[in-house]
Amino acid sequence: MSCFYGYPERAKRRDSWSLIRRLSGLDSLPWLIMGDFNDLMYESDKQGNVPHPNYLLNGFRETITDRHLSEIDLCGGNFTWEKSRGSTNWVGEKLDRGFASSSWWTKFPLCNLRVIQTSHSDHDPINLVLLKVDISKQKFQFRFENMWLKESSFVAEVTEAWKNIPAYHLLPKLIEVSSFMDKWGRKFFHKFREKVKEQKRIMDDLVDRLDDDSMQAYRTAKGNLNDLLYQEEAYWKQRAKMFWLTEGDENTMFFHSSASARKKLNHIDHLFDNNGVCIKDQEGMADIIFNHFSNLFTGVMAEDDFEHMECPRQVTDEHNAQLVEDLTFGEFTLAVK
């Protein structure tokens, strides 16, 4: 697969076409080229006041045809770049697209490209979908998420729950509130994903409508999507523990990658036993850990070991006597209050 960016200058378009020809002949493997070509193939690829020059349309189309490439269907909108939406000078163009060789189509006959609606840029990215797959869902674990604080109803609902919990001590009350936030978070997580999908769906439906009402609805949906993505960025930022980066800089993918990296660092892939042999299976690594700590806490030190230890005694006989005394009910009550 080749990711391509064509020269934006019209005088250099022939250089872009020549590069496509050279890339297509480098290998006989199944090949896909996609990206921002800064070129159009047909008049229908643009909507605006100024038509695209025919010599550029013909030159780009001949390049694709000569290399026996077929265009991949683009879903989610007719254009991937626009400017001046909502005015009489609005222009939309299909600059981003993908093309594939016949051998690629043999391996991925159901592939397509999807336009991803964005909230900040006037240039929408495209996503390659090879085929539909089901992603396994991991068990939801309770964590306090900073993104909850951006939901206006969260503080009020938690405050109300706190007031309505009949508890005489702090610990059981905290447990009840944590349980409430756990259930609230589960509902919020699913509602949040649905909200993102809904705003993108609205933008997909309105992206090609040019009447005033549709454009206003499009701008509203775009603003709502921006707010939701800001919350998503805060979510992954907390998971990644990257607090030195500010929110609102389109760092969601970076935070997501950082969180994934932290998860990998917390994973034990292998251990070495006492003989220096690398053990990778779970049962073998469990035996190494068990034996290590068993020897660590049950081993008997020789008298000579104590003589060479330069550790001053800190626990007196009186302290030892207090430590082995039975726990009283008063001490228990004082600890849990």
N, C-alpha and C positions, 0 to 999 in steps of 0.2 A: 504494500500500500504506500502510495506517495501522497504527502500533503503539499499542496501547491498554493503559491501566492503569485498572481500575475502582476506584471508591471502596470501601475496605474496610468502612466504616461502613454498617450496614444501613439507617440512616435516609437515606442519600444514594444508595441504589441507583437510585432513580427518576431522579436527575440523570445517572447513568451511562447509563441506557437512553435518555434524551432526547438525550444527546450522540451516541450511536450512530445515532439516527434523523437527526440533523442532518448528521453526516458522510456518511451514505449518499446524501444528496440534494445534495451539493455539486457533483458532477460526474457525467457519464454515462460516463466511462472505465471500463474493467475495474477492479474494486476488490476488494482483500483487506484484511481487518482481523484482526489477531492480537495476542495478548499475554496479560496476566494480567487477566482480567475480574473476578476476585473474585466470581464468580457461577456457579451451577450450573443446568443445564437439566432434568436428570432425577434421580430418586432414586438411580439406579445410578451417578451421578457422585460419590457419596460413600459411604464405608464407615466406620462408627463407631457409637458408642452413641447419639448425639443426631441425629435426622433433620433434614434441611434444611426450613425453613418452605415450605409450598406456595405462598404468595403470592409469594415470591421466585422459585421455580421457574417459576411461570406468567408472571410479569412479564418475566423475561429471555427466556423461550421465545417469548412473543408479540412482543417487540421484534424478534427475529431473523426470525420468520415474516412479520411485517408488511413488513419491508424486503426480502423475497424473497432472503434469503441462505441458502446451504447450507453445512453444516459440513464442514471438511476432515478427512479421516481422520487419526487420531493413532496412531502406531505406537511400540512400545517400552515400553508400560505403560499401565495404566488410569487412573493418577493422576499428577499433576505436583507435588503438595504433600502432605507428611505430617508428623506429629509423634508422638512417643512410640512409635516402632517398637520392637517386642519386649516391649511391656507390654500390659496389658488395656485401656489407655486409647488405644491406637493409633487414629489417624484419618488417612484418605487421601481427597483430594479432587481433582477434575479442574478446576482453576481456570484453567489455561492452554490455549488452543485457538485455532482460526482459522475464519473464515467468509468466503465469497467470493460475488460476484455471478455471475449467469448468463453475462455477457460474459467474466468472468475464466475460468470453466470452459471456455469455448469456446477460449481461447488456451492454457490449461494444464490439459488434461483429466486428466493423470497426476500432478498435484501431490499431496503429502501432507506431514504434519508428523511429525517424529521427536523423541521424548523423549530428551534427553541426560542420562545418569546422572552425577551429580556426587558428589564425595567430601566436601565441606565443608558444603554447604547442605542444608536440608530442602526446598528449592524447586528442582525440576529445570527447566532451560530447554528450549525447543522449537526445532527447526531446520526451516525450510521447504525442502523439496526439490521443485524444479520438474520436473526430469527427470534421468535418469542421463546423465552425460557422462564421457568418458575423459580424464584429466589426463596430459599428456605428462611423462615422467620425464627429469630432467636428469642429466647425467653426474655420478657421485659423485666428489668430489675429497677427497683425504686432508687432514684437519685433526685436530689433537688436540682432543678434546671434553672439557670439564670433567665432563660427565655420565658419562663412562666411569669416573671415580673413585668414583662412587656404586655401581658394580657390584662386589660383593665379590671376584669372581674375577679382576678386571682386573690388579691389581698383582702377584698371584702368577703369573699367566700370562706377563706381560711380563718379570718377574724370571727366570723359568725359561727364556724364550727368550733373554734376554741371556746367561745362563750357558752355554747350549748352542751359541752362535754362535762358531765357531773363527776368530777374526780377531786379527791381531797389531797392528793400528793402530786408533785410535778411529774414524776416518771411515767405513771400510767396515762397522764394527760398528754404527754409528749408522744407516747406510743399511739394513742388514738388519733392525734392530729397527723402524725406521720402516715398512718393508715389512710386517713382521709385524703392527704396529698397524693398518696400512691394511686388511689382510685381516680382522683381528679386528673393526675398526670396521664394515666392510660387513655382517658377520654379525650383529653386535650391533644395528645400525640396523634390520634387517629383523625380528630377534627382538623388539626393543623394540616396534615397531608391532603385531606380532602379540600381544604380551602385553597391550597396551592394549585391543585389540579383544576378546581373550578375556575380560578382566575385565568389560568392558561387556556382553558377551554373557551372562556368568553373572548379572550384576545384572538384565539384562532378563528372564532366565528365572525369577528368584526374586522379582522385585519384587511380585508379587501373591500369593505364598505366605505363609501366616501361621503355619505350624507352627514349632516351636522349632528344628529342624535347619536348615530353609530360612532362617530369620532369622539364625542364626549364620553360615551360609555366605554370606549376603548381606553381613553386616557384615565378614566376612573379605575378600570380594572388593572391598568399598568401601575398606578399608584398603590393599589391594594397589594399587588404582587411584590412591589418593592418593599412594603412593610413586612410582608411575610418572609421574604428572603433575608431581611435584616434580622428577624428573629431566628431564622435557620442558621445564620452566620454566628450569632451569639451562642446557639446550642453547640455547634461543632467547636467553637472557640473554647468553651468550657471543657469539652471532652479532650481537646488537644493540650490543655494547660498552657496555651500560648498567650498569656495576658499582656505581653509586651507589645502586641500588635493591636491597633485600634479597630473597632468595628466600623462597618460601612465602607470598606475598601475592597469589596468583592474578594475577600479572602476565604470564602466558604470551602473551596476545593483544597486550599492549603491546610485549613484547620482539619478537614476531614482526613487528609493524608497524614497529618501529624498525629491525630487520634489513632489511626490505624497503625502507625509506627510505634506508638506507645504500647499498643496491645501486643505487637510482635516482640518488643523488648521484654515484656512481662512473661513471655512464653519460654519455657525451658525445652530446648530442642534435644540436648544430649548431655551426658555426664560421664566423667572418667572414674573408674573404680580404682582400688588401691594398687592394682597392677598396671595402671595406665591405659587400660582398654576402654575404648569409647563405646558407651551403651546408649542406644537410642529408643529401645522399646519401653513402654510405660511401666511394665512390671519390673524390668531390670533397674530402671531409674528409681522406682519406689524402694527397692531393696537397698540400693546404695544410700539413699537418704535415711532409711530406717536404721541401718547398721551404723552409719556415722553418728547419729545422735544417741543411739543406744550406748555406743562406746564412750561418747563424750560425757554422758551423765551417770554412767554406771562404772566407769573405769576406776581402779584403785591406784592412788598415787603412792609411790614409795616414800620412805622417811627422808631419803636424801632430797627428794623433790621439794619437800616442805622447808628443808634447811636452806635451800638456795633461793627460795621465794622471798623477795624484798617487799612484802606487803604488811604494813603495820596493822595490828588488830583494831578493828573498829567496833565490833559487837561484843559487849561485856557479858559477864555471866548474868547480871541483872536483866539485860536486854533479852537474853535467851529465855530466861524464866518468864518474861512477859509475853514473848512470842508464842510459847507453847501453852499458855493459859486458855481455858475454854472461853468461847465467845458468850458474852452476856446479852440478855434481851435489850438492855439499855444501849449497848454499843450498836446492836443491830438497828434499833429504832433511829439512833442518831445518824447512822450511815445512809439510810434510805430517805430521810427527810430532806 
